[in-house]
Amino acid sequence: MSDMEISPKHHRFHLSPGFISVGAPVLGALVGLSIGALLILVTGSNPIDAYWVMFKGAFGGTRQITETLLKTTPILLIGLGMTVAFRARVWNIGGEGQYFMGALLGGLIALYWTGLPQPLLWLVILLAGALGGMLWALIPAVFKIRFGMSEIISTLMLNYIATLLMMYLTRGPLQEPGGVLPVSAKFASITTLPVFPGTRVHLGVFRAFLLVPVIYVLLWKTPLGFRLRAVGSRASVAQYAGINVNRAILTALLISGGLAGIAGITEVLMIHTRLKGTISGGYGFSAILVALLGRMNPFGVLLASIFFAALIIGAETMHVLSGVPPELADAIQAVIVLSVLAVHAWTRLKGEA
């Protein structure tokens, strides 16, 4: 059956659910890239050449692919957490703060508690990172459940508190002894995760990719996932059916915060090797766009994360070789997300017509 059928009664195009799910994001991305090409033209550069340079900068060799995968990892982990929260209609905007707190709590273990056997140490650091993100997500969960406060406002404000707390600690109590920069001492080598031979691709990258099917199964194949999606679909109906809405909200925020915390500790262990205030490239905010662009489906989030990472990595090469401002990549990202959402809304209206 064709994706688009003409109704003999109304003479309108009707779009199949398959096209709405798969075709709409692709069409939206193409529209966004086309608008991005116009923006590149405004800078006086050739958009075809610029996009080709961007592609080679992200996927043109082993080193480029490695850098793209490393950039994908934190965005993907936080994006998966956002997917869980958004599916329950819990608007967690605090991935950035949860990322920082996961890095902080896990980093404290890496700095001061390294006497454990290495495999056990890795596990403890990972759990501490997840716990840091979960504790930071617990605050807005309590505010929402007990006092009805909007989680959008509370999670957003907590981002700034977490970032400033990290800056304060690395300039004061956690600053490297004898150092002048706002950074902690380097983590001991025993805390470093294994890497794929000949590359910088580490175990945390594989762990992030393995979590994609895990989160999919959680959301669509388990009773917990059903309850979360039921609350997200319509909380009043879910509550009437006997589902504890407050517990679902708490669970969604804790899972979301835990994944962001894992992203934070993984990034500081393997990329920065110490605590400091500049451990994020805005991953928490990019992950919100990734979750929306991926249609709140873990496999869609994976593709969107790779796409965003490629834009970020490729933009650096595009700037050097084509003279296009690196800030343009941010503009193209925003245009693509808006285009995907606009095309999705249009296709849904056509599908329901």
C-alpha positions in Angstrom: 0.0 0.0 0.0 1.3 3.4 -0.9 2.3 5.8 1.9 0.0 8.4 0.5 -3.6 7.5 -0.6 -6.2 9.8 -2.1 -9.6 9.7 -0.5 -12.2 9.5 -3.3 -14.7 11.2 -1.1 -12.6 14.2 0.1 -9.9 14.2 -2.6 -7.2 14.8 0.1 -3.9 13.1 0.7 -3.9 10.7 3.7 -0.5 9.8 5.2 0.1 6.4 6.7 1.4 6.0 10.2 4.6 4.6 8.8 5.3 7.7 6.8 4.5 9.9 9.8 6.9 8.0 12.0 9.8 7.6 9.6 9.3 9.9 6.6 8.5 13.0 8.6 11.8 13.3 10.5 13.7 12.7 7.3 11.7 15.2 5.3 12.1 17.7 8.2 15.8 17.2 8.3 16.1 17.8 4.6 14.1 21.0 4.9 16.3 22.1 7.8 19.5 21.4 5.8 18.1 23.3 2.9 17.4 26.3 5.1 20.9 25.9 6.6 22.3 26.0 3.0 20.7 29.4 2.6 22.3 30.6 5.8 25.7 29.3 4.6 25.2 31.2 1.3 24.7 34.4 3.4 28.2 33.9 4.8 29.6 33.9 1.3 30.5 30.2 1.3 29.4 27.4 -1.0 26.8 25.2 0.9 27.7 22.0 -1.0 31.4 22.4 -0.3 30.6 23.4 3.3 28.4 20.4 4.0 30.9 18.0 2.3 33.7 19.4 4.5 31.4 19.0 7.6 30.6 15.4 6.6 34.3 14.6 6.2 35.1 16.3 9.5 32.7 14.0 11.3 33.1 10.7 9.4 36.1 11.1 7.1 38.4 8.7 8.9 39.1 6.8 12.1 40.0 9.8 14.1 37.0 11.8 12.9 34.6 8.9 13.6 36.2 8.4 17.0 35.6 12.1 17.9 32.0 11.9 16.7 31.4 8.8 18.9 32.9 10.4 21.9 30.7 13.5 21.4 27.7 11.3 20.8 28.0 9.4 24.1 27.0 12.1 26.7 24.3 13.5 24.3 22.8 10.0 23.8 22.9 9.1 27.5 21.1 12.3 28.6 18.8 12.1 25.6 17.7 8.6 26.7 16.9 9.9 30.1 14.9 12.8 28.6 13.0 10.2 26.6 11.9 8.4 29.7 10.9 11.6 31.4 9.1 13.1 28.4 7.2 9.8 27.7 5.7 10.3 31.2 5.0 13.9 30.4 7.6 15.1 32.9 9.4 18.0 31.4 12.9 17.5 32.8 15.0 20.5 31.6 17.7 19.8 34.2 19.9 17.3 32.4 22.8 19.7 32.5 22.7 20.1 36.3 22.2 16.3 36.8 25.2 15.7 34.5 27.3 18.0 36.6 26.2 16.4 39.9 26.9 12.9 38.5 30.4 14.1 37.5 30.9 15.6 41.0 29.8 12.7 43.1 31.5 10.1 40.9 34.6 12.3 40.7 34.9 12.5 44.5 35.1 8.7 44.5 37.7 8.7 41.8 39.7 11.3 43.7 39.6 10.0 47.2 38.6 6.3 47.3 40.8 4.4 44.9 41.8 1.5 47.2 39.3 -0.9 45.7 40.0 -3.5 43.1 39.7 -1.9 39.7 36.5 -3.6 38.4 34.8 -2.9 41.7 36.1 0.7 41.7 34.6 1.2 38.2 31.2 0.0 39.4 31.3 2.2 42.5 32.2 5.3 40.5 29.5 4.5 38.0 26.9 4.1 40.7 28.0 7.2 42.5 27.7 9.1 39.2 24.2 7.8 38.7 23.3 8.6 42.3 24.5 12.2 41.9 22.2 12.7 39.0 19.3 11.0 40.7 19.6 13.0 43.9 19.6 16.2 41.8 16.5 15.0 40.0 14.9 14.1 43.3 14.7 17.8 44.3 12.3 18.9 41.5 10.4 15.6 41.9 9.6 16.4 45.6 8.7 20.0 44.7 6.3 18.8 42.0 4.7 16.0 44.0 4.4 17.8 47.3 3.9 21.4 46.3 2.8 21.2 42.7 5.8 23.3 41.5 6.5 23.2 37.7 9.4 20.8 37.1 10.3 23.0 34.1 11.2 25.9 36.4 12.8 23.9 39.2 15.0 21.7 36.9 16.1 24.7 34.9 17.1 26.7 38.0 19.0 23.7 39.4 21.2 23.6 36.3 22.7 26.9 37.3 23.2 25.9 40.9 25.0 22.7 39.9 27.3 24.5 37.5 28.2 27.2 40.0 28.7 24.7 42.7 31.2 22.8 40.5 33.0 26.1 39.8 33.2 27.0 43.4 34.5 23.6 44.5 37.2 23.5 41.8 38.3 27.0 42.8 38.4 26.2 46.5 38.1 22.9 48.4 38.7 20.6 45.4 41.4 22.7 43.7 44.5 20.8 42.8 47.1 21.3 45.6 49.6 23.9 44.5 47.7 24.6 41.3 46.4 28.0 40.1 43.8 26.8 37.6 40.2 26.0 38.8 40.6 22.3 38.4 40.9 19.3 40.7 43.9 16.9 40.8 44.0 14.4 38.0 42.2 11.1 38.6 44.4 8.1 39.2 45.0 5.9 36.1 43.2 3.0 37.9 39.9 4.9 37.4 40.3 5.0 33.6 37.9 2.7 31.6 39.3 0.3 29.0 39.6 1.7 25.4 39.3 0.0 22.1 42.9 -0.7 20.8 44.3 2.1 18.6 41.5 4.5 19.3 40.1 6.7 22.1 36.8 4.9 22.0 36.2 3.7 25.5 33.9 1.3 27.4 31.5 4.1 28.2 30.7 4.5 24.5 29.6 0.8 24.1 27.7 1.1 27.4 25.7 4.1 26.1 24.9 2.3 22.8 23.8 -0.9 24.7 21.4 1.2 26.8 19.4 2.1 23.7 17.6 -1.3 23.4 17.5 -1.5 27.2 15.5 1.8 27.4 13.3 0.6 24.5 12.5 -2.6 26.3 11.9 -0.7 29.5 9.4 1.7 27.9 7.5 -0.7 25.6 7.9 -4.2 27.0 7.6 -3.8 30.8 4.8 -3.0 33.2 6.8 0.0 34.5 7.1 1.4 30.9 3.4 0.9 30.4 2.6 2.9 33.5 5.0 5.7 32.5 3.5 6.0 29.1 0.0 5.8 30.5 0.6 8.7 32.8 2.2 10.6 29.9 -0.9 9.9 27.7 -3.4 11.1 30.2 -2.6 11.3 33.9 -6.3 11.4 35.0 -7.2 8.3 33.1 -4.1 6.5 34.4 -4.9 7.4 38.0 -8.5 6.2 37.5 -7.1 2.9 36.3 -5.2 2.5 39.5 -1.7 3.8 38.4 0.1 5.8 41.0 0.8 9.0 39.1 3.2 10.6 41.7 5.2 7.4 41.8 5.5 7.4 38.0 6.7 11.1 38.1 9.3 10.2 40.7 10.5 7.2 38.8 10.7 9.0 35.5 12.8 11.8 37.0 15.1 9.5 38.9 15.8 7.4 35.8 16.3 10.5 33.7 18.7 12.0 36.3 20.6 8.8 36.8 21.3 8.5 33.1 22.5 12.1 33.0 24.7 11.4 36.0 26.3 8.4 34.2 27.0 10.7 31.3 28.7 13.2 33.6 31.0 10.8 35.3 31.9 9.0 32.1 32.8 12.3 30.4 35.1 13.5 33.3 36.8 10.1 33.7 37.7 9.6 30.0 37.8 13.0 28.4 38.8 15.6 31.1 40.4 13.2 33.7 39.6 15.7 36.4 36.8 17.9 37.8 36.4 21.4 36.5 33.7 23.9 35.6 34.0 23.4 31.8 33.1 19.7 31.5 30.0 20.2 29.3 29.4 21.6 25.9 25.8 22.2 26.7 25.0 18.5 26.5 22.0 18.7 28.8 20.3 21.2 26.5 21.3 19.5 23.3 19.8 16.3 24.7 16.4 17.9 25.0 16.5 18.7 21.2 17.8 15.2 20.5 14.9 13.6 22.4 12.4 15.7 20.5 14.1 15.1 17.1 14.3 11.4 17.9 10.5 11.4 18.5 11.1 10.1 22.1 12.0 6.7 20.7 15.4 5.3 21.9 16.5 4.3 18.4 15.4 7.6 17.0 17.4 9.3 19.8 20.5 7.3 18.9 20.3 8.6 15.3 19.6 12.1 16.4 22.5 12.0 18.9 24.9 10.9 16.1 23.5 13.6 13.9 24.0 16.3 16.5 27.5 15.1 17.3 28.4 15.1 13.7 27.2 18.7 13.3 29.3 19.8 16.3 32.4 18.0 15.2 32.0 18.8 11.5 31.3 22.5 12.2 34.9 22.8 13.6 36.3 21.4 10.4 33.9 23.5 8.3 35.0 26.7 10.1 38.7 25.9 9.5 38.5 24.8 5.8 35.5 26.8 4.6 35.5 29.9 6.7 31.9 29.3 7.9 31.4 30.6 11.5 31.2 27.7 14.0 28.1 29.3 15.6 26.3 28.6 12.4 26.2 24.9 13.4 24.0 25.9 16.4 21.7 27.8 14.1 21.5 24.8 11.7 20.7 22.5 14.6 17.8 24.8 15.8 16.5 25.1 12.2 16.5 21.3 11.7 14.7 20.7 15.0 12.1 23.3 14.2 11.7 21.9 10.6 11.3 18.3 11.9 8.6 19.4 14.4 6.8 21.5 11.8 6.8 18.7 9.2 5.7 16.3 11.9 2.8 18.5 12.9 1.8 18.9 9.3 1.9 15.2 8.5 -0.1 14.4 11.6 -2.8 16.8 10.5 -2.8 15.3 7.1 -2.9 11.8 8.5 -5.9 12.7 10.6 -7.7 14.5 7.9 
